[in-house]
Amino acid sequence: MSTNSRSLRGKRVLVTRPEHQNAQIAHALRTAGAEPIIAPVIAIAAPDDPIAAAQAVNAAAENAWVVFTSANGVNAFFEHLNARREDARAFGKAKIAAIGIQTAGALRSHGIYPDLVPHTFIAEDLADALIAASEPGSKILVFRAQEAREVLPERLLAAGRRPVVVAGYKTVFTSDPNFAEKVARSDVLTFTSPSTVQGFAYNLAGAVAAANAAARKTVACIGPITEGAAKEMGMRVDVVATQFTAQGIIDALTTYFTGG
């Protein structure tokens, strides 16, 4: 559904994504007539073991596949390459997989067209697609967030592949002294990852306060994994975007408020 109808007119929407990623969703909200309230609750930082990340980048060509589970992982990988004045040739003959279209887009911005992008953007489906596309014994580098779920490497290992899991970055909570006021004046709360749900609670001093603050709001999540994290926090989830992108959550909200 197009957001050009301004069907979100007058809605005040809390945007909890990291600061460097909120411009796209803020623009889409304004196009739909909504007022974005920018309140990032997480930021991207170097992993606890940056040497391991650098070594994994250096050895990328030794893998049959290199797998990226987020655009942040792609950016972290290429930061290592840029620091050494290297480029995409570092992949050698390794094939490249991306968990979804935003991650694939980040790769394309560096001149890389991934060999594999699953139809649905969750780790379970990425694992199934990789198993189907690879041979038993294949060495697969999973370059991901430090706090990521284990389902992808566990499934690969169970299928006889050799996953090499490396933290390319980590997410950290950010503090906003005006956060509670921003939440109070919002009509809609948006969450794009489990980390944003956790960061929301962090800024409101715990799960109980977070659930209470969300009780009279419309709560929108990208995908079932984020939805699950919100429900575990005690929130009622009203909207779940089936397209795991910023535009996907805007379209889902448009459908929700227009009864489409």
Backbone as CSV, one residue per row, in Angstrom:
resi,resn,N_x,N_y,N_z,CA_x,CA_y,CA_z,C_x,C_y,C_z
1,MET,0.845,-1.195,0.000,0.000,0.000,0.000,0.875,1.238,0.000
2,SER,0.531,2.207,-0.787,1.320,3.428,-0.871,1.097,4.289,0.358
3,THR,2.148,4.933,0.826,2.014,5.862,1.941,1.744,7.277,1.448
4,ASN,1.575,7.449,0.127,1.324,8.779,-0.406,-0.036,9.313,-0.016
5,SER,-0.940,8.441,0.458,-2.280,8.852,0.856,-2.275,9.650,2.151
6,ARG,-1.130,9.725,2.806,-0.996,10.414,4.091,-1.976,9.841,5.112
7,SER,-2.142,8.526,5.064,-3.108,7.857,5.919,-2.675,7.779,7.377
8,LEU,-1.444,8.187,7.684,-1.004,8.239,9.071,-1.013,9.672,9.602
9,ARG,-1.764,10.521,8.934,-1.795,11.937,9.299,-2.118,12.108,10.788
10,GLY,-1.303,12.890,11.452,-1.544,13.217,12.851,-0.993,12.219,13.845
11,LYS,-0.522,11.060,13.386,0.027,10.062,14.291,1.450,10.451,14.686
12,ARG,1.731,10.330,15.955,3.087,10.593,16.458,3.742,9.241,16.728
13,VAL,4.841,8.981,15.999,5.420,7.630,15.963,6.834,7.640,16.535
14,LEU,7.031,6.858,17.578,8.350,6.749,18.201,9.243,5.851,17.353
15,VAL,10.426,6.342,17.002,11.399,5.599,16.198,12.576,5.241,17.102
16,THR,12.757,3.938,17.341,13.760,3.490,18.315,15.033,2.941,17.670
17,ARG,15.102,2.970,16.344,16.286,2.430,15.658,17.545,3.221,16.011
18,PRO,18.731,2.650,15.740,19.965,3.415,15.945,19.954,4.716,15.147
19,GLU,20.608,5.713,15.663,20.548,7.052,15.066,20.928,7.050,13.591
20,HIS,21.953,6.257,13.215,22.415,6.287,11.832,21.461,5.570,10.872
21,GLN,20.396,4.937,11.403,19.481,4.200,10.552,18.069,4.758,10.554
22,ASN,17.824,5.879,11.221,16.442,6.323,11.353,15.982,7.316,10.295
23,ALA,16.878,7.767,9.424,16.478,8.764,8.434,15.437,8.220,7.459
24,GLN,15.617,6.977,7.020,14.700,6.400,6.037,13.296,6.264,6.594
25,ILE,13.165,5.711,7.796,11.844,5.519,8.364,11.210,6.864,8.731
26,ALA,12.019,7.823,9.162,11.488,9.150,9.483,10.921,9.815,8.228
27,HIS,11.634,9.685,7.110,11.146,10.261,5.849,9.843,9.601,5.415
28,ALA,9.793,8.267,5.520,8.583,7.547,5.121,7.404,7.933,6.000
29,LEU,7.646,8.133,7.291,6.575,8.548,8.196,6.048,9.929,7.826
30,ARG,6.956,10.851,7.539,6.520,12.196,7.159,5.720,12.155,5.858
31,THR,6.155,11.331,4.911,5.434,11.183,3.647,4.011,10.683,3.890
32,ALA,3.857,9.825,4.901,2.540,9.273,5.234,1.730,10.202,6.130
33,GLY,2.278,11.368,6.456,1.546,12.338,7.256,1.787,12.249,8.738
34,ALA,2.662,11.327,9.171,2.923,11.148,10.596,4.049,12.057,11.073
35,GLU,4.145,12.211,12.376,5.251,12.946,12.993,6.205,11.942,13.632
36,PRO,7.400,11.773,13.094,8.357,10.870,13.743,8.938,11.504,15.002
37,ILE,9.013,10.734,16.049,9.673,11.153,17.283,10.927,10.300,17.410
38,ILE,12.063,10.905,17.173,13.319,10.168,17.094,13.851,9.905,18.502
39,ALA,13.962,8.619,18.837,14.404,8.239,20.174,15.201,6.941,20.112
40,PRO,16.401,6.979,19.517,17.190,5.741,19.419,17.527,5.184,20.795
41,VAL,17.389,3.862,20.928,17.661,3.224,22.215,18.895,2.326,22.168
42,ILE,19.438,2.115,20.969,20.660,1.319,20.832,21.614,2.023,19.873
43,ALA,22.879,1.646,19.971,23.905,2.131,19.050,24.802,0.953,18.693
44,ILE,25.558,1.118,17.622,26.464,0.068,17.150,27.877,0.385,17.618
45,ALA,28.554,-0.631,18.175,29.914,-0.451,18.687,30.792,-1.610,18.236
46,ALA,32.098,-1.445,18.407,33.032,-2.518,18.082,32.788,-3.709,18.998
47,PRO,33.023,-4.923,18.511,32.826,-6.107,19.359,33.875,-6.167,20.461
48,ASP,33.639,-7.044,21.414,34.598,-7.193,22.509,35.953,-7.696,22.011
49,ASP,35.931,-8.455,20.901,37.183,-8.986,20.343,37.353,-8.497,18.898
50,PRO,37.775,-7.254,18.715,37.928,-6.728,17.359,39.031,-7.423,16.564
51,ILE,39.996,-8.011,17.255,41.079,-8.714,16.552,40.523,-9.938,15.828
52,ALA,39.622,-10.665,16.489,39.005,-11.831,15.853,38.212,-11.420,14.628
53,ALA,37.527,-10.284,14.708,36.770,-9.792,13.558,37.709,-9.458,12.408
54,ALA,38.796,-8.774,12.697,39.763,-8.406,11.661,40.386,-9.648,11.030
55,GLN,40.690,-10.646,11.837,41.275,-11.873,11.302,40.282,-12.617,10.407
56,ALA,39.001,-12.599,10.780,37.979,-13.257,9.966,37.845,-12.577,8.617
57,VAL,37.900,-11.255,8.604,37.843,-10.516,7.336,39.051,-10.872,6.482
58,ASN,40.206,-10.932,7.105,41.445,-11.236,6.385,41.396,-12.628,5.753
59,ALA,40.670,-13.559,6.395,40.606,-14.942,5.919,39.304,-15.251,5.191
60,ALA,38.589,-14.232,4.756,37.272,-14.445,4.149,37.323,-15.400,2.962
61,ALA,38.358,-15.301,2.157,38.451,-16.118,0.940,38.647,-17.598,1.234
62,GLU,38.951,-17.948,2.479,39.141,-19.350,2.845,37.816,-20.084,3.053
63,ASN,36.712,-19.355,3.010,35.395,-19.934,3.264,34.665,-20.233,1.966
64,ALA,33.776,-21.223,2.019,32.913,-21.488,0.872,31.832,-20.426,0.770
65,TRP,31.350,-19.970,1.932,30.329,-18.925,1.997,30.714,-17.914,3.069
66,VAL,30.333,-16.659,2.841,30.383,-15.622,3.859,28.957,-15.118,4.030
67,VAL,28.472,-15.137,5.268,27.066,-14.848,5.542,26.946,-13.586,6.379
68,PHE,26.067,-12.690,5.953,25.795,-11.456,6.688,24.342,-11.472,7.162
69,THR,24.147,-11.195,8.436,22.804,-11.225,9.009,22.244,-9.836,9.291
70,SER,22.952,-8.788,8.867,22.452,-7.416,9.019,23.297,-6.474,8.186
71,ALA,22.711,-5.317,7.895,23.475,-4.276,7.202,24.626,-3.781,8.075
72,ASN,24.433,-3.780,9.385,25.512,-3.359,10.281,26.717,-4.284,10.161
73,GLY,26.467,-5.578,9.975,27.561,-6.514,9.787,28.329,-6.245,8.502
74,VAL,27.582,-5.935,7.443,28.219,-5.597,6.173,29.117,-4.372,6.349
75,ASN,28.574,-3.345,6.986,29.349,-2.113,7.164,30.595,-2.352,8.013
76,ALA,30.466,-3.172,9.050,31.622,-3.470,9.894,32.686,-4.228,9.121
77,PHE,32.265,-5.163,8.276,33.195,-5.947,7.465,33.987,-5.025,6.533
78,PHE,33.287,-4.117,5.869,33.969,-3.253,4.906,34.786,-2.161,5.597
79,GLU,34.465,-1.840,6.838,35.326,-0.919,7.575,36.709,-1.534,7.780
80,HIS,36.731,-2.844,8.049,38.018,-3.527,8.181,38.773,-3.521,6.843
81,LEU,38.049,-3.792,5.759,38.692,-3.783,4.443,39.230,-2.393,4.101
82,ASN,38.414,-1.371,4.344,38.828,-0.002,4.021,40.047,0.412,4.826
83,ALA,40.131,-0.048,6.080,41.279,0.304,6.920,42.576,-0.257,6.354
84,ARG,42.457,-1.352,5.585,43.638,-1.964,4.979,43.769,-1.607,3.504
85,ARG,42.912,-0.680,3.054,42.909,-0.261,1.653,42.691,-1.462,0.729
86,GLU,41.754,-2.338,1.120,41.374,-3.487,0.323,39.922,-3.338,-0.117
87,ASP,39.499,-4.238,-0.992,38.138,-4.140,-1.505,37.514,-5.528,-1.593
88,ALA,36.442,-5.636,-2.406,35.665,-6.864,-2.462,36.453,-8.064,-2.973
89,ARG,37.626,-7.840,-3.546,38.451,-8.973,-3.976,38.867,-9.848,-2.808
90,ALA,38.714,-9.325,-1.587,39.062,-10.096,-0.394,38.189,-11.342,-0.236
91,PHE,37.026,-11.361,-0.876,36.146,-12.531,-0.785,36.674,-13.711,-1.615
92,GLY,37.538,-13.441,-2.582,38.029,-14.512,-3.438,36.883,-15.218,-4.141
93,LYS,36.843,-16.551,-4.037,35.785,-17.329,-4.673,34.632,-17.654,-3.731
94,ALA,34.666,-17.118,-2.529,33.596,-17.382,-1.565,32.274,-16.808,-2.076
95,LYS,31.209,-17.568,-1.895,29.876,-17.065,-2.202,29.367,-16.262,-1.008
96,ILE,28.396,-15.409,-1.268,27.949,-14.466,-0.242,26.443,-14.569,-0.064
97,ALA,26.004,-14.638,1.199,24.585,-14.704,1.530,24.200,-13.525,2.413
98,ALA,22.977,-13.043,2.224,22.435,-11.948,3.032,21.081,-12.366,3.574
99,ILE,20.767,-11.971,4.788,19.531,-12.424,5.411,18.286,-11.771,4.818
100,GLY,18.416,-10.586,4.237,17.252,-9.891,3.711,17.625,-8.782,2.764
101,ILE,16.604,-8.053,2.309,16.850,-7.074,1.249,17.651,-5.868,1.737
102,GLN,17.511,-5.491,3.006,18.311,-4.371,3.501,19.788,-4.758,3.602
103,THR,20.036,-5.967,4.043,21.421,-6.450,4.092,21.985,-6.595,2.689
104,ALA,21.159,-7.107,1.779,21.586,-7.212,0.378,21.866,-5.833,-0.203
105,GLY,21.045,-4.852,0.162,21.267,-3.486,-0.315,22.575,-2.910,0.190
106,ALA,22.912,-3.214,1.441,24.195,-2.750,1.982,25.358,-3.363,1.221
107,LEU,25.229,-4.639,0.855,26.269,-5.277,0.048,26.374,-4.634,-1.330
108,ARG,25.231,-4.366,-1.947,25.259,-3.755,-3.287,25.914,-2.383,-3.257
109,SER,25.771,-1.667,-2.129,26.412,-0.348,-2.035,27.934,-0.462,-2.066
110,HIS,28.447,-1.663,-1.814,29.888,-1.922,-1.890,30.249,-2.715,-3.150
111,GLY,29.304,-2.791,-4.084,29.577,-3.464,-5.349,29.434,-4.966,-5.309
112,ILE,28.742,-5.506,-4.287,28.578,-6.945,-4.131,27.119,-7.321,-4.336
113,TYR,26.864,-8.275,-5.213,25.516,-8.801,-5.400,25.475,-10.198,-4.779
114,PRO,24.743,-10.370,-3.680,24.783,-11.643,-2.969,24.269,-12.804,-3.814
115,ASP,24.844,-13.957,-3.568,24.435,-15.169,-4.272,23.153,-15.753,-3.701
116,LEU,22.842,-15.391,-2.464,21.686,-15.987,-1.798,21.022,-14.981,-0.878
117,VAL,19.697,-14.804,-1.058,18.865,-14.028,-0.140,17.580,-14.832,0.052
118,PRO,17.273,-15.310,1.247,16.079,-16.134,1.439,14.801,-15.328,1.216
119,HIS,13.705,-16.037,0.972,12.425,-15.370,0.691,11.877,-14.656,1.919
120,THR,12.096,-15.218,3.096,11.709,-14.548,4.332,12.964,-14.288,5.142
121,PHE,12.971,-13.160,5.827,14.216,-12.617,6.356,14.436,-12.985,7.820
122,ILE,14.476,-14.295,8.112,14.765,-14.757,9.460,15.869,-15.809,9.395
123,ALA,16.542,-16.009,10.521,17.706,-16.892,10.548,17.355,-18.328,10.185
124,GLU,16.165,-18.785,10.587,15.757,-20.150,10.289,15.720,-20.397,8.782
125,ASP,15.137,-19.476,8.038,15.032,-19.651,6.590,16.376,-19.452,5.900
126,LEU,17.201,-18.564,6.443,18.545,-18.398,5.897,19.341,-19.688,6.071
127,ALA,19.205,-20.322,7.230,19.908,-21.586,7.465,19.460,-22.649,6.472
128,ASP,18.144,-22.770,6.279,17.628,-23.780,5.348,18.132,-23.531,3.928
129,ALA,18.146,-22.258,3.510,18.603,-21.918,2.160,20.092,-22.211,1.995
130,LEU,20.883,-21.913,3.024,22.322,-22.188,2.960,22.607,-23.681,2.907
131,ILE,21.879,-24.452,3.679,22.069,-25.900,3.666,21.763,-26.464,2.283
132,ALA,20.706,-25.959,1.668,20.338,-26.428,0.329,21.365,-26.020,-0.721
133,ALA,22.044,-24.886,-0.512,22.953,-24.343,-1.524,24.405,-24.756,-1.319
134,SER,24.724,-25.406,-0.205,26.117,-25.738,0.107,26.307,-27.239,0.211
135,GLU,27.565,-27.629,0.251,27.913,-29.041,0.367,28.257,-29.393,1.813
136,PRO,28.020,-30.637,2.234,28.460,-31.047,3.560,29.961,-30.793,3.736
137,GLY,30.312,-30.303,4.908,31.706,-29.982,5.181,32.109,-28.580,4.787
138,SER,31.214,-27.843,4.150,31.545,-26.476,3.718,31.834,-25.582,4.926
139,LYS,32.878,-24.788,4.802,33.226,-23.816,5.838,32.454,-22.528,5.559
140,ILE,31.669,-22.086,6.535,30.772,-20.951,6.338,31.035,-19.907,7.418
141,LEU,31.513,-18.741,7.016,31.735,-17.642,7.943,30.414,-16.916,8.191
142,VAL,30.011,-16.846,9.447,28.814,-16.101,9.843,29.293,-14.842,10.563
143,PHE,29.220,-13.722,9.868,29.714,-12.444,10.388,28.501,-11.670,10.889
144,ARG,28.385,-11.526,12.207,27.107,-11.125,12.774,27.283,-10.240,14.003
145,ALA,26.159,-9.927,14.650,26.187,-9.194,15.906,26.676,-10.092,17.033
146,GLN,27.322,-9.511,18.007,27.849,-10.273,19.132,26.730,-10.978,19.902
147,GLU,25.551,-10.356,19.971,24.455,-10.893,20.774,23.396,-11.613,19.948
148,ALA,23.732,-12.072,18.761,22.755,-12.708,17.867,22.291,-14.062,18.407
149,ARG,21.123,-14.486,17.930,20.621,-15.820,18.278,21.523,-16.893,17.676
150,GLU,21.491,-18.069,18.267,22.375,-19.157,17.847,21.750,-20.086,16.809
151,VAL,20.515,-19.798,16.401,19.800,-20.754,15.547,20.517,-20.998,14.222
152,LEU,21.098,-19.977,13.613,21.754,-20.148,12.317,22.970,-21.076,12.409
153,PRO,23.970,-20.795,13.251,25.109,-21.720,13.305,24.723,-23.105,13.812
154,GLU,23.765,-23.188,14.709,23.355,-24.497,15.225,22.757,-25.369,14.114
155,ARG,21.932,-24.774,13.276,21.329,-25.541,12.176,22.379,-25.934,11.141
156,LEU,23.296,-25.030,10.871,24.359,-25.357,9.915,25.209,-26.507,10.436
157,LEU,25.562,-26.448,11.703,26.380,-27.501,12.296,25.645,-28.837,12.285
158,ALA,24.362,-28.821,12.608,23.580,-30.050,12.624,23.472,-30.675,11.238
159,ALA,23.572,-29.836,10.197,23.484,-30.321,8.818,24.845,-30.698,8.244
160,GLY,25.879,-30.718,9.072,27.193,-31.150,8.620,28.045,-30.077,7.987
161,ARG,27.641,-28.818,8.128,28.485,-27.712,7.654,29.431,-27.284,8.776
162,ARG,30.394,-26.433,8.446,31.379,-25.971,9.429,31.242,-24.463,9.629
163,PRO,30.290,-24.042,10.453,30.128,-22.600,10.668,31.251,-22.012,11.507
164,VAL,31.722,-20.847,11.084,32.707,-20.078,11.841,32.011,-18.787,12.257
165,VAL,31.670,-18.681,13.521,30.873,-17.549,14.008,31.799,-16.462,14.539
166,VAL,31.665,-15.263,13.980,32.517,-14.135,14.381,31.638,-12.915,14.635
167,ALA,31.840,-12.275,15.774,31.130,-11.037,16.087,31.808,-9.870,15.369
168,GLY,31.095,-9.276,14.422,31.636,-8.132,13.709,31.365,-6.815,14.407
169,TYR,30.360,-6.812,15.299,29.977,-5.605,16.034,29.094,-6.030,17.197
170,LYS,28.763,-5.101,18.053,27.801,-5.365,19.115,26.861,-4.171,19.235
171,THR,25.696,-4.413,19.813,24.764,-3.316,20.080,24.864,-2.954,21.561
172,VAL,24.797,-1.676,21.825,24.824,-1.175,23.202,23.627,-0.266,23.408
173,PHE,23.130,-0.223,24.627,21.995,0.645,24.931,22.466,2.092,25.051
174,THR,21.624,2.997,24.601,21.890,4.427,24.764,20.872,5.007,25.735
175,SER,21.254,6.057,26.423,20.379,6.697,27.413,19.921,8.060,26.913
176,ASP,18.638,8.317,27.063,18.049,9.592,26.655,17.297,10.150,27.856
177,PRO,17.750,11.264,28.437,17.077,11.810,29.625,15.646,12.252,29.346
178,ASN,15.307,12.454,28.070,13.956,12.877,27.699,13.116,11.724,27.153
179,PHE,13.587,10.494,27.357,12.934,9.356,26.714,11.499,9.163,27.198
180,ALA,11.283,9.200,28.492,9.934,8.974,29.024,8.947,10.002,28.471
181,GLU,9.388,11.234,28.329,8.507,12.281,27.779,8.200,12.006,26.317
182,LYS,9.183,11.515,25.563,8.961,11.183,24.154,7.955,10.040,24.018
183,VAL,8.076,9.045,24.881,7.135,7.934,24.857,5.728,8.429,25.195
184,ALA,5.635,9.274,26.193,4.326,9.751,26.643,3.570,10.483,25.545
185,ARG,4.270,11.237,24.710,3.566,11.986,23.674,3.443,11.237,22.349
186,SER,3.874,9.982,22.326,3.758,9.161,21.126,2.419,8.429,21.095
187,ASP,1.897,8.226,19.889,0.707,7.396,19.702,1.097,5.970,19.324
188,VAL,2.242,5.846,18.634,2.689,4.559,18.100,4.136,4.328,18.523
189,LEU,4.438,3.086,18.932,5.803,2.693,19.251,6.265,1.699,18.198
190,THR,7.435,1.931,17.600,7.946,1.004,16.591,9.223,0.339,17.083
191,PHE,9.309,-0.970,16.821,10.470,-1.753,17.203,10.937,-2.554,15.998
192,THR,12.212,-2.447,15.686,12.748,-3.096,14.480,13.683,-4.259,14.784
193,SER,13.898,-4.564,16.058,14.736,-5.696,16.461,14.486,-5.967,17.928
194,PRO,14.793,-7.175,18.405,14.688,-7.417,19.845,15.518,-6.442,20.671
195,SER,16.651,-6.008,20.137,17.496,-5.068,20.879,16.797,-3.739,21.117
196,THR,15.970,-3.306,20.169,15.248,-2.041,20.390,14.193,-2.205,21.481
197,VAL,13.593,-3.387,21.573,12.653,-3.657,22.666,13.386,-3.590,24.002
198,GLN,14.531,-4.241,24.072,15.308,-4.262,25.310,15.815,-2.861,25.662
199,GLY,16.219,-2.094,24.641,16.675,-0.735,24.882,15.549,0.173,25.359
200,PHE,14.336,-0.077,24.873,13.153,0.649,25.334,12.971,0.430,26.833
201,ALA,13.045,-0.826,27.264,12.907,-1.131,28.686,14.053,-0.534,29.500
202,TYR,15.257,-0.572,28.939,16.420,-0.012,29.619,16.219,1.474,29.914
203,ASN,15.661,2.190,28.961,15.452,3.624,29.137,14.288,3.948,30.061
204,LEU,13.444,2.953,30.335,12.311,3.172,31.233,12.471,2.417,32.550
205,ALA,13.693,1.977,32.821,14.035,1.350,34.103,13.325,0.023,34.336
206,GLY,13.163,-0.774,33.272,12.692,-2.131,33.476,11.482,-2.543,32.678
207,ALA,11.237,-3.862,32.656,10.175,-4.437,31.835,8.791,-3.993,32.283
208,VAL,8.556,-3.920,33.584,7.227,-3.544,34.078,6.879,-2.126,33.643
209,ALA,7.820,-1.207,33.822,7.595,0.182,33.406,7.416,0.273,31.897
210,ALA,8.177,-0.537,31.140,8.052,-0.527,29.676,6.675,-1.002,29.249
211,ALA,6.201,-2.106,29.842,4.877,-2.625,29.495,3.790,-1.626,29.857
212,ASN,3.919,-0.978,30.998,2.928,0.021,31.396,2.923,1.208,30.446
213,ALA,4.102,1.645,30.035,4.196,2.790,29.123,3.598,2.479,27.763
214,ALA,3.682,1.194,27.353,3.180,0.791,26.037,1.704,0.427,26.047
215,ALA,1.102,0.343,27.216,-0.244,-0.227,27.343,-1.295,0.525,26.539
216,ARG,-1.193,1.825,26.442,-2.204,2.615,25.733,-1.693,3.145,24.397
217,LYS,-0.631,2.509,23.896,-0.069,2.893,22.609,-0.347,1.801,21.580
218,THR,-0.226,2.146,20.311,-0.179,1.137,19.250,1.258,0.671,19.135
219,VAL,1.466,-0.635,19.265,2.816,-1.207,19.237,3.013,-1.931,17.918
220,ALA,4.052,-1.555,17.172,4.337,-2.135,15.861,5.746,-2.718,15.853
221,CYS,5.867,-3.940,15.349,7.143,-4.637,15.316,7.448,-5.134,13.909
222,ILE,8.729,-5.213,13.589,9.156,-5.868,12.352,9.376,-7.346,12.657
223,GLY,8.542,-8.202,12.086,8.761,-9.635,12.115,8.423,-10.329,13.419
224,PRO,8.330,-11.651,13.375,7.916,-12.434,14.541,8.946,-12.490,15.653
225,ILE,10.225,-12.355,15.339,11.239,-12.416,16.390,11.136,-11.177,17.288
226,THR,10.998,-10.017,16.676,10.826,-8.785,17.457,9.488,-8.791,18.181
227,GLU,8.453,-9.291,17.524,7.149,-9.420,18.181,7.269,-10.269,19.448
228,GLY,7.981,-11.391,19.346,8.158,-12.257,20.500,8.873,-11.564,21.638
229,ALA,9.880,-10.762,21.313,10.616,-10.042,22.355,9.706,-9.034,23.057
230,ALA,8.851,-8.362,22.288,7.920,-7.395,22.882,6.915,-8.088,23.791
231,LYS,6.407,-9.228,23.353,5.436,-9.956,24.175,6.079,-10.491,25.446
232,GLU,7.329,-10.935,25.349,8.044,-11.387,26.541,8.223,-10.245,27.540
233,MET,8.272,-9.022,27.020,8.398,-7.844,27.869,7.056,-7.462,28.489
234,GLY,5.985,-8.155,28.094,4.662,-7.873,28.633,3.853,-6.897,27.809
235,MET,4.312,-6.593,26.598,3.595,-5.659,25.733,2.540,-6.375,24.889
236,ARG,1.469,-5.666,24.592,0.508,-6.114,23.592,0.987,-5.604,22.235
237,VAL,1.110,-6.484,21.262,1.586,-6.091,19.930,0.388,-5.987,18.990
238,ASP,0.231,-4.831,18.356,-0.911,-4.580,17.485,-0.597,-4.803,16.010
239,VAL,0.630,-4.534,15.612,1.002,-4.558,14.197,2.320,-5.314,14.047
240,VAL,2.354,-6.260,13.107,3.590,-6.975,12.795,3.837,-6.868,11.297
241,ALA,4.917,-6.230,10.916,5.254,-6.090,9.499,5.793,-7.404,8.962
242,THR,5.237,-7.860,7.846,5.701,-9.108,7.240,6.874,-8.860,6.291
243,GLN,7.052,-7.624,5.841,8.257,-7.233,5.128,9.181,-6.581,6.145
244,PHE,10.346,-7.175,6.348,11.195,-6.774,7.456,12.081,-5.593,7.070
245,THR,11.435,-4.496,6.724,12.117,-3.277,6.316,11.408,-2.083,6.935
246,ALA,12.042,-0.908,6.867,11.406,0.310,7.361,10.103,0.581,6.609
247,GLN,10.136,0.422,5.283,8.919,0.650,4.506,7.856,-0.386,4.859
248,GLY,8.297,-1.601,5.186,7.352,-2.643,5.564,6.556,-2.267,6.801
249,ILE,7.217,-1.667,7.778,6.500,-1.289,8.991,5.567,-0.111,8.741
250,ILE,5.946,0.791,7.831,5.065,1.893,7.467,3.818,1.356,6.770
251,ASP,4.009,0.442,5.841,2.868,-0.134,5.121,1.945,-0.897,6.065
252,ALA,2.524,-1.626,7.021,1.708,-2.366,7.981,0.900,-1.411,8.858
253,LEU,1.492,-0.303,9.275,0.761,0.687,10.042,-0.348,1.334,9.226
254,THR,-0.065,1.602,7.962,-1.071,2.182,7.082,-2.279,1.249,6.973
255,THR,-2.012,-0.022,6.765,-3.084,-1.021,6.680,-3.871,-1.073,7.990
256,TYR,-3.172,-1.049,9.098,-3.818,-1.130,10.407,-4.765,0.051,10.645
257,PHE,-4.283,1.252,10.350,-5.093,2.426,10.666,-6.187,2.706,9.633
258,THR,-6.067,2.152,8.448,-7.100,2.356,7.447,-8.060,1.170,7.342
259,GLY,-7.768,0.096,8.121,-8.634,-1.071,8.065,-8.512,-1.846,6.771
260,GLY,-7.333,-1.734,6.109,-7.139,-2.390,4.818,-6.948,-3.882,4.952
